[in-house]
Amino acid sequence: MKTINYILQLMGFLNVADFFGKYHPLFGSIFASSLTFGIFSGFIETHSGISMLLWVFFAAGTLVDLGVGLYANLVYLDGKFESDRFFRGIFKPFVMFSVIFLTNTFKRGLETSAITPDWIKDMGVGTVATIHYSFVLTIGIFILLSIAENMAKMEIRAAVTLTKILNMKIKKIEKLNDENDLNNAA
């Protein structure tokens, strides 16, 4: 403790209590909370392959999506509660998050495998990583689009415009797919 106090005194503090200020008595509980959060977030980041901050965005986005959807349908549109749509809204993120864990598990398995030559192993890791991050990006976009769709129900101008643009793009893609199906059938 003398060494720590000496180093702190060189930096302009009297001792450890002066360094932490008036919150010095809370140090033990703050450290325990930080350690618990660090272990939890490290586990999640290791096994999912994405940062904890992105998980917070996914969780908050999903909750906002459910909340805005409930408000738009029940309060703004004065509709009835449809339990099947609500539980689909809860179950869909669970399925998508499971895909994130699975693709990261495949990637980690390939990284530790004994596949030779190395270039084949690297191609497999690259392919699975591409699939993994494509799902991550897709989930984020779908969460934001779902929020925009629910906000469009409440006639929020920016959300209505975004939804119209996306519907036009979807119709164009569907039209191209229908033309390709007709050409392939002939």
Disulfide bonds with the S-S distance in Angstrom:
none
